[in-house]
């Protein structure tokens, strides 16, 4: 099915992520899997996903919350989930593929929400294709060469091993603090990810995961980019205790971007926007509609 040729009537607006059908569109030799929901009018918000993230890894409270007022589009980039092709080993190549997907949908202007690795991809897109992006939300992410980003591979392997030993999901360790509040938020988040029961996405392959780790490692070793060229309004958000992409990277981004605002959530880790999903959705919508 070619998503760019599909038209939905007003009565067919999807309002819940768990019910959003998975569509495909082919461009640049890749068949991209995607979902969309929310109003049909206005500038859409394209979500760029995290390491090892497929369509079903987005918190439905965040997606549904933003889709209550904005058209939201989530997708699997090249080689991820149901999308075809081989996953690139650089953030720059991932950004090119994301732009290919966005343009294939016939979109000339988008807002972008990039979480974690998705935030790295978003930073490249706004520099290579500035006219495509109206506003930017960067959550749980950091700049090229940012402090501690090169350690994501080691940290991911360690917490995956810890999760296996304790029969838990690695995201409980990687995304949330080990306090009582963090543990509870992690369990609630993981439960929400299971709300969709039909038409679930494919789990990412080990090769794709490894390629993404290499891309993030390279990003962590890159020289700093000149972020002063990014003129778009940017909302930067994170928890105050992010272990994956240390929280000081968020402060660094907000300081170096000319038109940025920073939101930090207390007693929260990498998944701070999921732990504080109500507050994040409210802040994000206010920012996007300003």
PEFEN-V20605 format. One record per residue. N is the residue number from 1. RES is the residue in three letters. NEAR is the number of other C-alpha atoms within 8 Angstrom. D_CENTER is the distance of its C-alpha to the mean C-alpha in Angstrom with 1 decimal. Layout:
# PEFEN-V20605
n:N res:RES near:NEAR d_center:D_CENTER
n:N res:RES near:NEAR d_center:D_CENTER
This chain:
# PEFEN-V20605
n:1 res:UNK near:5 d_center:24.5
n:2 res:UNK near:9 d_center:23.5
n:3 res:UNK near:9 d_center:21.0
n:4 res:UNK near:8 d_center:22.2
n:5 res:UNK near:5 d_center:25.7
n:6 res:UNK near:6 d_center:24.9
n:7 res:UNK near:4 d_center:26.0
n:8 res:UNK near:7 d_center:25.7
n:9 res:UNK near:6 d_center:28.2
n:10 res:UNK near:5 d_center:27.7
n:11 res:UNK near:5 d_center:28.7
n:12 res:UNK near:6 d_center:26.0
n:13 res:UNK near:11 d_center:23.0
n:14 res:UNK near:10 d_center:20.5
n:15 res:UNK near:11 d_center:19.6
n:16 res:UNK near:9 d_center:18.1
n:17 res:UNK near:11 d_center:15.1
n:18 res:UNK near:8 d_center:17.3
n:19 res:UNK near:8 d_center:19.7
n:20 res:UNK near:11 d_center:17.6
n:21 res:UNK near:7 d_center:19.1
n:22 res:UNK near:8 d_center:17.4
n:23 res:UNK near:10 d_center:18.6
n:24 res:UNK near:11 d_center:18.9
n:25 res:UNK near:14 d_center:19.7
n:26 res:UNK near:10 d_center:21.2
n:27 res:UNK near:10 d_center:21.0
n:28 res:UNK near:6 d_center:21.7
n:29 res:UNK near:6 d_center:22.9
n:30 res:UNK near:10 d_center:19.8
n:31 res:UNK near:11 d_center:19.5
n:32 res:UNK near:16 d_center:15.9
n:33 res:UNK near:14 d_center:15.1
n:34 res:UNK near:12 d_center:13.4
n:35 res:UNK near:12 d_center:13.8
n:36 res:UNK near:11 d_center:14.6
n:37 res:UNK near:14 d_center:16.2
n:38 res:UNK near:14 d_center:17.8
n:39 res:UNK near:11 d_center:20.4
n:40 res:UNK near:6 d_center:21.2
n:41 res:UNK near:6 d_center:22.2
n:42 res:UNK near:7 d_center:20.5
n:43 res:UNK near:9 d_center:17.7
n:44 res:UNK near:12 d_center:14.7
n:45 res:UNK near:12 d_center:11.2
n:46 res:UNK near:11 d_center:8.8
n:47 res:UNK near:13 d_center:5.2
n:48 res:UNK near:15 d_center:3.6
n:49 res:UNK near:13 d_center:3.0
n:50 res:UNK near:9 d_center:5.0
n:51 res:UNK near:9 d_center:8.8
n:52 res:UNK near:7 d_center:10.7
n:53 res:UNK near:10 d_center:8.1
n:54 res:UNK near:15 d_center:9.8
n:55 res:UNK near:12 d_center:10.0
n:56 res:UNK near:10 d_center:11.8
n:57 res:UNK near:7 d_center:9.4
n:58 res:UNK near:11 d_center:7.8
n:59 res:UNK near:11 d_center:10.3
n:60 res:UNK near:12 d_center:12.8
n:61 res:UNK near:10 d_center:14.1
n:62 res:UNK near:13 d_center:11.1
n:63 res:UNK near:11 d_center:10.8
n:64 res:UNK near:12 d_center:14.7
n:65 res:UNK near:11 d_center:15.2
n:66 res:UNK near:13 d_center:13.6
n:67 res:UNK near:13 d_center:15.1
n:68 res:UNK near:9 d_center:18.4
n:69 res:UNK near:9 d_center:18.8
n:70 res:UNK near:12 d_center:16.4
n:71 res:UNK near:16 d_center:15.7
n:72 res:UNK near:14 d_center:12.1
n:73 res:UNK near:12 d_center:11.1
n:74 res:UNK near:11 d_center:8.7
n:75 res:UNK near:12 d_center:9.7
n:76 res:UNK near:15 d_center:10.5
n:77 res:UNK near:12 d_center:11.0
n:78 res:UNK near:14 d_center:14.5
n:79 res:UNK near:12 d_center:15.9
n:80 res:UNK near:13 d_center:13.1
n:81 res:UNK near:13 d_center:14.3
n:82 res:UNK near:10 d_center:16.7
n:83 res:UNK near:13 d_center:16.1
n:84 res:UNK near:10 d_center:19.0
n:85 res:UNK near:9 d_center:19.8
n:86 res:UNK near:7 d_center:19.3
n:87 res:UNK near:12 d_center:16.0
n:88 res:UNK near:11 d_center:16.6
n:89 res:UNK near:10 d_center:17.4
n:90 res:UNK near:12 d_center:16.2
n:91 res:UNK near:13 d_center:13.2
n:92 res:UNK near:8 d_center:15.5
n:93 res:UNK near:9 d_center:16.2
n:94 res:UNK near:13 d_center:12.6
n:95 res:UNK near:12 d_center:12.5
n:96 res:UNK near:9 d_center:15.8
n:97 res:UNK near:11 d_center:14.7
n:98 res:UNK near:9 d_center:11.8
n:99 res:UNK near:9 d_center:14.6
n:100 res:UNK near:10 d_center:17.0
n:101 res:UNK near:11 d_center:15.0
n:102 res:UNK near:9 d_center:14.7
n:103 res:UNK near:9 d_center:18.4
n:104 res:UNK near:11 d_center:19.5
n:105 res:UNK near:9 d_center:18.7
n:106 res:UNK near:7 d_center:21.0
n:107 res:UNK near:8 d_center:18.8
n:108 res:UNK near:6 d_center:20.2
n:109 res:UNK near:10 d_center:18.1
n:110 res:UNK near:13 d_center:14.6
n:111 res:UNK near:14 d_center:12.5
n:112 res:UNK near:13 d_center:8.9
n:113 res:UNK near:15 d_center:6.2
n:114 res:UNK near:17 d_center:4.1
n:115 res:UNK near:14 d_center:3.3
n:116 res:UNK near:15 d_center:6.2
n:117 res:UNK near:13 d_center:6.9
n:118 res:UNK near:14 d_center:4.4
n:119 res:UNK near:17 d_center:6.5
n:120 res:UNK near:14 d_center:9.4
n:121 res:UNK near:14 d_center:9.1
n:122 res:UNK near:15 d_center:9.0
n:123 res:UNK near:9 d_center:12.0
n:124 res:UNK near:11 d_center:13.8
n:125 res:UNK near:12 d_center:13.5
n:126 res:UNK near:12 d_center:14.9
n:127 res:UNK near:9 d_center:17.7
n:128 res:UNK near:6 d_center:18.6
n:129 res:UNK near:8 d_center:18.3
n:130 res:UNK near:9 d_center:18.8
n:131 res:UNK near:7 d_center:20.5
n:132 res:UNK near:9 d_center:17.6
n:133 res:UNK near:13 d_center:15.5
n:134 res:UNK near:10 d_center:16.9
n:135 res:UNK near:11 d_center:14.7
n:136 res:UNK near:14 d_center:11.6
n:137 res:UNK near:14 d_center:9.5
n:138 res:UNK near:15 d_center:8.5
n:139 res:UNK near:14 d_center:7.8
n:140 res:UNK near:17 d_center:9.0
n:141 res:UNK near:15 d_center:9.5
n:142 res:UNK near:14 d_center:12.7
n:143 res:UNK near:12 d_center:14.9
n:144 res:UNK near:12 d_center:16.6
n:145 res:UNK near:12 d_center:19.3
n:146 res:UNK near:10 d_center:17.9
n:147 res:UNK near:10 d_center:19.9
n:148 res:UNK near:10 d_center:19.3
n:149 res:UNK near:15 d_center:16.3
n:150 res:UNK near:13 d_center:18.8
n:151 res:UNK near:9 d_center:19.4
n:152 res:UNK near:13 d_center:16.1
n:153 res:UNK near:10 d_center:18.0
n:154 res:UNK near:7 d_center:21.0
n:155 res:UNK near:9 d_center:19.2
n:156 res:UNK near:10 d_center:17.2
n:157 res:UNK near:8 d_center:20.5
n:158 res:UNK near:8 d_center:22.4
n:159 res:UNK near:11 d_center:20.3
n:160 res:UNK near:10 d_center:20.1
n:161 res:UNK near:8 d_center:23.9
n:162 res:UNK near:9 d_center:24.3
n:163 res:UNK near:12 d_center:22.5
n:164 res:UNK near:10 d_center:24.7
n:165 res:UNK near:7 d_center:27.8
n:166 res:UNK near:6 d_center:27.0
n:167 res:UNK near:6 d_center:25.8
n:168 res:UNK near:8 d_center:22.4
n:169 res:UNK near:9 d_center:18.8
n:170 res:UNK near:11 d_center:17.4
n:171 res:UNK near:8 d_center:14.5
n:172 res:UNK near:11 d_center:17.5
n:173 res:UNK near:11 d_center:18.4
n:174 res:UNK near:12 d_center:15.2
n:175 res:UNK near:14 d_center:13.3
n:176 res:UNK near:17 d_center:16.4
n:177 res:UNK near:12 d_center:19.7
n:178 res:UNK near:8 d_center:23.0
n:179 res:UNK near:7 d_center:24.7
n:180 res:UNK near:6 d_center:25.9
n:181 res:UNK near:9 d_center:23.3
n:182 res:UNK near:14 d_center:20.4
n:183 res:UNK near:12 d_center:21.8
n:184 res:UNK near:8 d_center:22.3
n:185 res:UNK near:10 d_center:18.8
n:186 res:UNK near:13 d_center:17.4
n:187 res:UNK near:9 d_center:19.9
n:188 res:UNK near:8 d_center:19.1
n:189 res:UNK near:11 d_center:15.3
n:190 res:UNK near:8 d_center:16.3
n:191 res:UNK near:8 d_center:18.9
n:192 res:UNK near:10 d_center:16.6
n:193 res:UNK near:12 d_center:14.6
n:194 res:UNK near:7 d_center:18.0
n:195 res:UNK near:7 d_center:19.0
n:196 res:UNK near:11 d_center:18.5
n:197 res:UNK near:7 d_center:21.5
n:198 res:UNK near:4 d_center:22.1
n:199 res:UNK near:7 d_center:20.5
n:200 res:UNK near:7 d_center:17.9
n:201 res:UNK near:9 d_center:15.9
n:202 res:UNK near:7 d_center:17.3
n:203 res:UNK near:6 d_center:16.4
n:204 res:UNK near:11 d_center:15.2
n:205 res:UNK near:8 d_center:18.4
n:206 res:UNK near:6 d_center:19.5
n:207 res:UNK near:6 d_center:19.9
n:208 res:UNK near:12 d_center:16.4
n:209 res:UNK near:11 d_center:15.2
n:210 res:UNK near:8 d_center:17.9
n:211 res:UNK near:11 d_center:17.0
n:212 res:UNK near:14 d_center:13.4
n:213 res:UNK near:12 d_center:15.3
n:214 res:UNK near:11 d_center:17.7
n:215 res:UNK near:12 d_center:15.3
n:216 res:UNK near:14 d_center:13.8
n:217 res:UNK near:13 d_center:17.5
n:218 res:UNK near:10 d_center:18.6
n:219 res:UNK near:13 d_center:16.2
n:220 res:UNK near:13 d_center:17.7
n:221 res:UNK near:9 d_center:21.1
n:222 res:UNK near:8 d_center:20.8
n:223 res:UNK near:6 d_center:22.9
n:224 res:UNK near:8 d_center:21.4
n:225 res:UNK near:6 d_center:20.4
n:226 res:UNK near:5 d_center:22.2
n:227 res:UNK near:8 d_center:19.7
n:228 res:UNK near:8 d_center:22.6
n:229 res:UNK near:6 d_center:22.3
n:230 res:UNK near:10 d_center:19.1
n:231 res:UNK near:8 d_center:20.9
n:232 res:UNK near:9 d_center:18.3
n:233 res:UNK near:9 d_center:17.7
n:234 res:UNK near:12 d_center:14.8
n:235 res:UNK near:13 d_center:13.7
n:236 res:UNK near:14 d_center:12.8
n:237 res:UNK near:14 d_center:12.1
n:238 res:UNK near:19 d_center:12.6
n:239 res:UNK near:17 d_center:15.2
n:240 res:UNK near:11 d_center:18.5
n:241 res:UNK near:12 d_center:18.7
n:242 res:UNK near:16 d_center:15.6
n:243 res:UNK near:10 d_center:17.1
n:244 res:UNK near:13 d_center:14.3
n:245 res:UNK near:15 d_center:13.6
n:246 res:UNK near:12 d_center:16.7
n:247 res:UNK near:13 d_center:16.6
n:248 res:UNK near:7 d_center:19.0
n:249 res:UNK near:13 d_center:16.4
n:250 res:UNK near:16 d_center:15.0
n:251 res:UNK near:9 d_center:18.6
n:252 res:UNK near:10 d_center:19.2
n:253 res:UNK near:11 d_center:16.5
n:254 res:UNK near:12 d_center:17.9
n:255 res:UNK near:8 d_center:21.4
n:256 res:UNK near:8 d_center:21.0
n:257 res:UNK near:12 d_center:19.3
n:258 res:UNK near:10 d_center:22.2
n:259 res:UNK near:8 d_center:20.7
n:260 res:UNK near:11 d_center:18.3
n:261 res:UNK near:8 d_center:18.4
n:262 res:UNK near:10 d_center:17.3
n:263 res:UNK near:8 d_center:16.7
n:264 res:UNK near:8 d_center:17.2
n:265 res:UNK near:12 d_center:17.6
n:266 res:UNK near:7 d_center:20.7
n:267 res:UNK near:11 d_center:21.1
n:268 res:UNK near:16 d_center:17.4
n:269 res:UNK near:16 d_center:15.4
n:270 res:UNK near:15 d_center:11.9
n:271 res:UNK near:13 d_center:10.9
n:272 res:UNK near:15 d_center:12.9
n:273 res:UNK near:12 d_center:10.9
n:274 res:UNK near:11 d_center:11.6
n:275 res:UNK near:11 d_center:15.1
n:276 res:UNK near:9 d_center:15.8
n:277 res:UNK near:11 d_center:14.1
n:278 res:UNK near:9 d_center:17.2
n:279 res:UNK near:7 d_center:17.5
n:280 res:UNK near:11 d_center:13.9
n:281 res:UNK near:11 d_center:14.2
n:282 res:UNK near:8 d_center:17.6
n:283 res:UNK near:8 d_center:16.7
n:284 res:UNK near:11 d_center:13.8
n:285 res:UNK near:10 d_center:16.2
n:286 res:UNK near:8 d_center:19.0
n:287 res:UNK near:8 d_center:17.2
n:288 res:UNK near:8 d_center:16.2
n:289 res:UNK near:5 d_center:19.8
n:290 res:UNK near:4 d_center:21.7
